[in-house]
Amino acid sequence: MYKKNIFRKTELEINDSTEGEPIQLSIERLLNNGEDMEEMTEKGLVYTERDLGVIQEYDIRADKFDIAIENTERVTNSMRGNNEKRRKERADALEKLKNKSDSKGENKEGGDAVNSATSE
């Protein structure tokens, strides 16, 4: 037999809403104080002039899939660039380590010259 979940009702009500300023007061403040409209709104205006056309982000007829593909291509290209940069840095660090280890060990050219001088 399956266990049935028991749903308990609660009297707890959560209201996270805040009371906003009426539009009449904000327009009155705009006219009386000469404030800029963009300062009042966080995002600015959504509409543009008719000559400029529709903003692509707000166009309901825009093909959002094409926009998403372009953005993902940008992200993948930047990630590829970062990966290549890291590979180059690692290769350079490895080369430096190899050069340091070669300089600390016997120098083949110097060792041959010493051995050839002592053998004669």
Stockholm file with secondary structure:
# STOCKHOLM 1.0

chainA/1-120         MYKKNIFRKTELEINDSTEGEPIQLSIERLLNNGEDMEEMTEKGLVYTERDLGVIQEYDIRADKFDIAIENTERVTNSMRGNNEKRRKERADALEKLKNKSDSKGENKEGGDAVNSATSE
#=GR chainA/1-120 SS CCCCCCCCCCCCCCCCCCCCCCHHHHHHHHHHHCCCHHHHSSSCCSCCCTTTCCCGGGCTTSCHHHHHHHHHHHHHHHHHHHHHHHHHHHHHHHHHHHHHHHHHSCCHHHHHHHHHHHHC
#=GC SS_cons         CCCCCCCCCCCCCCCCCCCCCCHHHHHHHHHHHCCCHHHHSSSCCSCCCTTTCCCGGGCTTSCHHHHHHHHHHHHHHHHHHHHHHHHHHHHHHHHHHHHHHHHHSCCHHHHHHHHHHHHC
//
